[in-house]
Amino acid sequence: MLDWFHKLMPKEERFFELFAGHSEKVAAGAKALRHMLNGGEAVPRHFQEVMDREQEADDITREVLMAVRRTFITPFDRGAIRNLITSMDNSIDQMQKTAKGIILFEQRSFTPQMKETADLIVKCAGLVQEAMPLLRSISPHANRLSDIAAEVSQLEGRADELHDTGLKELYQKHLNSDPLAFFVGNEVYDHLEKVVDRFDDVANEIHGIVIEHV
């Protein structure tokens, strides 16, 4: 009965600024993580940046969740807003876990598959960053938003392939010589793959929003 009233009420536009700001932190964190995988001294040099960007992203996430509770009219469904910002935050949380694991195991060299997976993470973050401003006007940007979601899913599939081939090579290399190296490498692969998985979750949330509003 009150649908007409809701349509006339001004919607809180600050959500889009917060989404964009969060995506910037995610993209910066992804680049810092990729720099870590250059190995050597790049690992400790870029570790703190991943930590800092994750903390800044957490702050924005809290602000979004508080705004959802305070705002009378939201630009789209409250549950969709919560799910989107939470999935975005999960992606950079997983980057933080990856960076911490690398530091914990004192890893300073990385396989080509690990580096390529990190490249995919940067691409996923860039796609999410592109998507956020488009959510202001979903209908005219529905095709591009859907394409972005599909591209992220394709990257996730490539990350799965890199995980499998990289892990097999690692196993064959260290099977009889250095089981600990295999264990550490497996942990790094697992963390990196999970980052891309979290981006796939973001893509699914974006796709769901598009379906709901077009």
N, C-alpha and C positions, 0 to 999 in steps of 0.2 A: 504494500500500500504506500510505503514511503519511498519507493524507487524514484519517483519524479523529484522528490525533495532532495534526495542524495545527489541526483544528477546536477541540481542547481547549486549545490554547496561547493565552495572552492576546495580543491584537494591540496594536501600538503605536498609541495614539490621538492622539499628538502631531501626526501628519500633518494631522489635521483643523484643529487650531489654526493650523498653519503655512499651510494653504490659505486659511483665513479671514483670517489676517493679511496674506497676499499680496493677496487680493482687496480688502482695505481700501486698500492702497497703490495698487492699480490704479484704484479708484474715486476716490481723492483726486487722482491724476494726471490722470484724465479731466476732473474738475471744473476743475482748474487750467488744463488745455489749453483748455477751453471759455471760461474767463475771459480767456485770452490773445486769443481771437478777438473779444472785445468791442472790440479795437483800441486805438489810441492808447497811452497810458501803461500800460494794462493788460497790454500785451505784455511789456515788460521786468519789470513787477511780479510777474507770475505765472510767468515762465519758470523761475526758480530752483526753484520748488516742483515743477514737473514733473521737473527734474533730481534733486531730493532724493528724491522718491517712487520714481523709477526705481532709484536706488542702493539704497534700502531694500528694494525688491522683489528686486533682484539678490541681496542678502544672504540673504533668506529662501529664494530659489531654491537657492542653494548649500547652505543648511542642509537643505533637503528632499532634495537629491541625495546629500548625505553620509549622511543618515538612512536612505535606501533601501539603501545599502551596508552600514550597520551593523546594521540591524534584522533579526531572525530571522524574525518573522511580521509581514507588512504587512497593512493592512486590505483591500487589493485588489491586483491584479497589479502587480508592480514596474514593468513597462513602462508600464502605464497611469498610474501615479503620475508617472513621469518625463515622459511625454508631456503630461499635464495641466498640471503646473507649468511646463514649458517653453513650452507654448502660451500660458499666462497671462503669462509673462514676456515673450514675444514681443510681446504686445499693448502693454505699457507701454514696451518698447524702441522700438516704432514711434511711440508718442506722443513719446518723447524725440527721435527723428529728425525728427518733424514740428515740434516746438518749435524745434529747432536750425535747421531750414530757414527757418522764419519769421524768426528772428533774423539768420541769414546774409544773407537777401535784404532785410532791413530793412522787412519788410512791417508796415504799421500799420493797414490797412483790409481788410475781408473782405466777401465777397459774402453774400447771404442763404443761398445753397446751402451755402457753407462753414460758416456758423454752424449751419445745420440739421444738417449732417453731424456737427458737434461735439456737438450735442444727442443725436444717435443714439449717439455714442461713450459719452456719460454714461449713457444708458439701457442699453447693452450691459454696461457695467461694473457697473451696479446689478443687473442680472440675474445676472451671474456671482457677485457678492457674495451674492445671495440663495441661489444654488445650493450654495455651499460647505458650509454647515452641514447641508444635506439629505443630503450624501454619507455622513454618519455612519450613517444608516439608509436604505439605498437603496430597499428593497422598498416600504415604505409611502409613500415620496415619489417613486416612479418616474414617476407621471403628471405631477407638477409639474416634475420635472427634465426630462422629455421636452418639456413645454410651453415651458420656459425655452429649451431648445436650439432649438426651432422659432421662438420669438419673436426670438432673436438672428439666425437665418437670414433672417427676414422683414426685420429692420432692415438687414441686409447688402444685401438686394435694393433697399431704398429708398435706401441710400447709393449704389448703382450708378446709380440714376436721377438722383440729385442731381448726381453726378459728370458724367454725360452732358449734362444740361440746363445745368448751370453752365458747363461747358467750352465748349459751343456759344455761349452768350451772351458769354462772355469773348472767344472768337475773333471773333465778329461785332463786338464793341465795339472791339477793338484791332487788327483785321486791317491797317488802313491807317494807323493813327496811332501805336501804341506796341507793337511786337512784343515788347519786353522785358517789358512788363506782362503780356502773354499768357504768356510763358515762366514768369515767377514764379508767376502764378496757377495755371498747369498743375501746377507742382511742388507747390503747397499742396494742390490737389485730389487729386493722386496720393498724397501722404502721408496725407491724411485718409481716403481710401478704403481704403488699406492697413491703417490701424488697425482699421477695421470688419472687414476681411477676417481679421485676426488673431483678432478676437473670434469670428468664425464658426468658426475652427479650434478655439477653446476649446469652443464649443458642440458641435462634432463629437466632441471627446474626452469630454465629459460624456455625450452620447448613447451613445457606445460603451461607457462604463462601465455605464450603465443596462442596455443590451442584454446585457452579459456577466453581470450579477448578478440579472436578473429572469427 
